[in-house]
Amino acid sequence: MTAAAPPRWSAAELASAALAVLAIDPAGTGGVRLHGPAGDARAAWLAALGALLPAQAPVRRVPAGVGMDRLVGGLDLAATLAAQRPVLEPGLLGAADGGLLVVTMAERLAPGLAGAIAAACDTGTARIEREGLAAETPARFALVLLDEGEADEPPPAAALLERTGVHVTLSGVAGDVRFDAVDGTEVAAARARLADVGDGDAARLLVAAGLRLGVPSLRAPLAALRAARALAALAGRTAPDDDDLALATALVLLPRATAPLDAGPPAEPEAPPPPAESRADEGDDAPAPDGPLDDRLVQAVRAALPSGLLGDLARLAARGQGAGRARTGTEVASARFGRPAGTRRGDPRRARLDLLATLRTAAPWQRARGRPAGDRSAPLRIRADDFRVRRLVHKVGTTVIFAVDASGSSALQRLNEAKGAVELLLAESDVRRDRVALVAFRGTRAEVVLPPSRSLARARRALAAVPGGGGTPLAAALETAQLVAHGVRRAGG
């Protein structure tokens, strides 16, 4: 590799490079995760991507609240009733075959839906086994995950992030930017000569860069290699050069990095010395054994990145690592309210009837139940086993109980410090719309100075009015906090 550093890339230039890579080799890269709020920049990026794709390539959008039957496929109710036999209606996965599947608000996609999309990415088919149907439809597509999540929200499902090779952010891109630097004719020509682009030494260098950056995934170096080959094909080269490798590293490996760029190469265990005979047999022209791979690729990426991009990537990584610790409330089943989470067999007198699911269950059996064929005026034969009710889930609210020590040992300045710390925690709870309760203990007893409430101003006033002095009745504080917690549980929180 040469010592010259590649040119400096802005966030818009990285987004443009991701655009070209995805348009040239969508199947090889797997797709792209586009992080940033909805706005003009994202709309311009998606419009430019649609212009670069082949004319026959379909683009299908998956809303966050899509049902499994609409995503994977299911029974076509109208056609089934007309034919009196099960008729398949393909879902969005099959409709996106040969094109793109755009998942909007990917950070809020249900785990079951994310698993179905990941399975289709692996197998290239959408497997339908529901409502008396068993079929497979082709579903070869590239993913576009639109991630609008903030720092306190969990990222999209790990299974989907693993299968989207390129990760870019639009947070630092101006709203009036235009992604028209790549010409559609050049992309089509690059797509045609992609098969003639070789790997050279790119695979070894990208794997080494992944190890240096602490990337745990084995898919990431492969996606980086396909991205480097796509960039080489766009430039008319027969193999990736230094600039292609550095840019592919910035697009694929760096957003997944868990080790700082300043860290040295990983230590390698010392190999035992070769036997004396083998050393004696080696001539002066014998090649030297390979040492640790150099870090020039990582340093080239570091020199070429804009100053603010590393901070954005670090925040994205922290958001992904802290997703399991985020308090988002526990989902519980409900009979009457909440968001839909599928259907089940049940009694419509005790839960909400899902009319369409009930009709889909009964439709394939109309001929066997004696309904005249072709007579649309004849009533449908629906039995008790056909009834389907909605599964509804809702999130239980979180209540944070603060027990404040107002004894003499924590009075004066230390009590003020404790109040300031609690106010910071109250502000974080207010962002998540949690409820808060305050228990103050001093002297010989503990008291609830604020019952569970969502009012941050009320909590601050109650906290400011807490006097100091006396002993430290810790047992009474724990008992009082436990009573408050039991009351929250009894109220459904």
ZISULSUL-V931864 format. One record per residue. N is the residue number from 0. PHI is phi as a letter, one per 40 degrees, with the letter a starting at -180 (none if undefined). D_CENTER is the distance of its C-alpha to the mean C-alpha in whole Angstrom. Layout:
n={N:N}
phi={PHI:PHI}
d_center={D_CENTER:D_CENTER}
//
This chain:
n={0:1:2:3:4:5:6:7:8:9:10:11:12:13:14:15:16:17:18:19:20:21:22:23:24:25:26:27:28:29:30:31:32:33:34:35:36:37:38:39:40:41:42:43:44:45:46:47:48:49:50:51:52:53:54:55:56:57:58:59:60:61:62:63:64:65:66:67:68:69:70:71:72:73:74:75:76:77:78:79:80:81:82:83:84:85:86:87:88:89:90:91:92:93:94:95:96:97:98:99:100:101:102:103:104:105:106:107:108:109:110:111:112:113:114:115:116:117:118:119:120:121:122:123:124:125:126:127:128:129:130:131:132:133:134:135:136:137:138:139:140:141:142:143:144:145:146:147:148:149:150:151:152:153:154:155:156:157:158:159:160:161:162:163:164:165:166:167:168:169:170:171:172:173:174:175:176:177:178:179:180:181:182:183:184:185:186:187:188:189:190:191:192:193:194:195:196:197:198:199:200:201:202:203:204:205:206:207:208:209:210:211:212:213:214:215:216:217:218:219:220:221:222:223:224:225:226:227:228:229:230:231:232:233:234:235:236:237:238:239:240:241:242:243:244:245:246:247:248:249:250:251:252:253:254:255:256:257:258:259:260:261:262:263:264:265:266:267:268:269:270:271:272:273:274:275:276:277:278:279:280:281:282:283:284:285:286:287:288:289:290:291:292:293:294:295:296:297:298:299:300:301:302:303:304:305:306:307:308:309:310:311:312:313:314:315:316:317:318:319:320:321:322:323:324:325:326:327:328:329:330:331:332:333:334:335:336:337:338:339:340:341:342:343:344:345:346:347:348:349:350:351:352:353:354:355:356:357:358:359:360:361:362:363:364:365:366:367:368:369:370:371:372:373:374:375:376:377:378:379:380:381:382:383:384:385:386:387:388:389:390:391:392:393:394:395:396:397:398:399:400:401:402:403:404:405:406:407:408:409:410:411:412:413:414:415:416:417:418:419:420:421:422:423:424:425:426:427:428:429:430:431:432:433:434:435:436:437:438:439:440:441:442:443:444:445:446:447:448:449:450:451:452:453:454:455:456:457:458:459:460:461:462:463:464:465:466:467:468:469:470:471:472:473:474:475:476:477:478:479:480:481:482:483:484:485:486:487:488:489:490:491:492}
phi={none:c:c:c:c:c:c:c:b:c:c:c:c:c:c:c:c:c:c:c:c:c:c:c:b:c:c:c:c:g:h:a:b:b:c:i:c:c:i:c:c:c:c:c:c:c:c:c:c:c:c:c:c:d:c:c:c:c:b:b:b:b:c:c:c:c:c:c:c:c:c:c:h:a:c:c:c:c:c:c:c:c:c:f:a:c:b:c:b:c:c:c:c:c:c:c:d:g:a:b:b:c:c:c:f:c:c:b:c:c:d:c:c:c:c:c:c:c:c:c:c:c:c:g:b:b:c:b:b:a:f:g:b:a:a:b:b:c:a:b:a:b:c:b:c:c:b:b:c:c:c:c:b:c:c:d:d:c:c:c:c:c:c:b:c:c:b:b:b:b:c:c:c:c:c:c:c:b:c:b:c:c:c:c:c:c:c:c:c:c:c:c:c:c:c:c:c:c:c:g:c:c:c:c:c:c:c:c:c:c:c:c:c:g:c:c:c:c:c:c:c:c:c:c:c:c:c:c:c:c:c:c:c:c:c:g:c:c:a:c:b:c:c:c:c:c:c:c:c:c:c:b:c:c:c:c:c:b:b:c:c:c:c:c:c:c:c:b:c:c:c:c:c:c:d:c:c:c:c:c:c:c:c:c:c:c:c:c:c:c:c:c:c:c:b:c:c:c:c:c:c:c:c:c:c:c:c:c:c:c:c:c:c:c:c:c:c:c:c:c:c:c:c:c:c:c:c:b:g:c:c:b:c:a:c:b:a:h:c:c:b:h:b:a:c:a:c:c:c:b:a:c:c:c:c:c:c:c:c:c:c:c:d:c:b:c:c:c:c:g:c:c:c:g:c:c:c:c:c:c:c:b:b:c:c:c:c:b:b:c:c:b:b:a:c:c:c:b:b:b:b:c:b:b:c:b:c:c:c:b:c:f:c:c:c:c:c:c:c:c:c:c:c:c:c:c:c:c:c:c:c:c:g:c:c:b:b:b:b:b:b:a:g:b:a:b:b:c:c:a:c:d:a:b:c:c:c:c:c:c:c:c:c:c:c:c:c:b:h:g:c:b:c:c:c:c:c:c:c:c:c:c:c:c:c:c:c:c:c:c:c:g:c}
d_center={35:36:37:36:32:30:30:28:25:24:20:22:23:20:18:22:21:18:19:22:21:18:22:24:22:19:19:20:17:14:13:11:8:10:10:13:14:16:19:22:20:17:20:22:19:19:22:23:21:23:26:25:24:27:29:28:25:23:20:18:16:14:14:12:15:16:18:18:22:21:18:20:23:26:30:31:33:36:36:37:39:41:41:41:39:35:34:30:28:25:22:19:18:22:22:20:22:23:21:17:15:13:10:11:9:6:5:8:8:11:10:13:12:9:12:14:12:12:15:17:15:17:20:20:22:21:23:24:26:27:30:32:31:30:29:26:25:24:21:20:18:15:12:11:8:9:7:10:9:12:13:13:10:8:4:1:4:6:8:6:6:9:10:10:13:13:11:13:13:16:17:20:21:24:24:27:25:26:24:28:29:28:30:30:33:32:28:30:33:30:28:32:33:29:31:34:32:32:30:33:32:28:27:29:28:24:24:26:24:21:23:24:21:20:17:17:15:18:16:16:19:20:17:19:22:22:21:24:26:25:26:29:30:29:32:34:34:35:32:30:31:30:29:27:26:25:23:21:20:19:17:15:16:17:13:13:16:17:21:22:24:27:27:30:29:29:32:34:36:40:41:45:47:49:52:55:56:53:53:57:56:54:55:55:53:50:47:45:42:39:38:34:32:33:30:31:28:26:28:28:25:25:28:27:24:24:25:22:19:19:19:16:14:16:14:11:12:13:10:8:12:13:10:13:16:15:17:16:19:19:19:23:24:27:30:30:27:23:21:21:19:22:25:28:32:33:36:36:38:36:32:31:32:30:33:31:30:33:35:32:33:37:37:38:41:43:45:46:46:49:48:50:48:48:49:46:49:49:46:43:44:41:42:40:38:36:35:31:30:27:24:23:21:21:20:23:23:24:27:28:31:33:36:38:41:44:46:49:47:44:46:47:45:42:42:41:38:37:37:35:32:32:32:29:27:28:27:23:24:25:22:20:23:24:28:30:33:36:38:41:43:47:50:51:48:44:44:41:41:38:37:33:32:30:32:31:35:37:35:36:40:40:39:41:44:44:47:47:50:51:50:47:46:43:44:44:41:39:41:40:37:36:38:36:33:35:36:32:31:34:33:30:28}
//
